Amino acid sequence: MSVDTHTKGRTLDSYARARAADVIVLIDPDLASLPVEISVKKAGLFGRGVAVVVDGVDGAPCPINLI
């Protein structure tokens, strides 16, 4: 996962969009094509951060190697 808040002037049409509270998450088409469940929630001491968890669908192993 990466975070990029500088989107002005970039072509983002191919990205899927999801909203988590007041944050809009852009999901890469390659990631969206994988059999994964992506959970996004607010995190941090004051809820200003974002936590992302990627799991396999329905308890299956995650197809992404995060090492």
Secondary structure, 3 states (H helix, E strand, C coil): CCCCCCCCCCCCCCCEEEEECCEEEEECHHHHCCCEEEEEEEECCCCCEEEEEEEEHHHCCCCCCCC
